[in-house]
Amino acid sequence: MEKIRAGETPRWRNSALEKVRAGETPHWRNSTMEKLRAGDTPRWRNSALEKVRAGETPHWRNSGLEKLRSGETLRWRNSALEKHRLGETLRWRSCVLEKLRVEGTLCWRNSVLEKVRVGETPRWRNSVLGKFRDGENPRWRNSALEKLRVGESPRWRNSALEKLHDGETPRWRYSALEKLRAGESPC
């Protein structure tokens, strides 16, 4: 108070207010607002908005929308839709449908249907049906039914019924009744 009355201001009183009145702005007062008023923009204020207004777009603002507007597409924007429009297909989008349209078929898509259409049957499709068509029976298909059809009976099919049909009676069929009928007395 005494210094102020004497026309002298203490150091701590050289506040922003005093400096502003004297036409000087303190360092920390060179805020965004002050710099903008003076025509100077701080570095961190060069935001997307400021750059866009100045005709410059910040790096991170080169979004899909911005690039699409300028005719450029972001890498991640090269989606299936974008690539389809350009006639290009994403690797993971090269699905069965796309490959079939182009000409080739996916390895796992060489299904029965595809191979059968071109006249070729996959290995695992050489099934009973395929072998039967070629006149060959697979090993596991040589069942009793198949063997009986070709005149051969499998071992387990040589049952009492089969043997009886052939005129031969299995051992366990020599029951008391059978032995009596054969004129032999069971012991």
Secondary structure, DSSP 8 states (H G I E B T S, - for coil): -HHHHTT---GGG--HHHHHHTT---GGG--HHHHHHHT---GGG--HHHHHHTT---GGG--HHHHHHTT---TTT--HHHHHHHT---TTT--HHHHHHHS---GGG--HHHHHHTT---GGG--HHHHHHHT---GGG--HHHHHHTT---GGG--HHHHHHTT---GGG--HHHHHHTT----
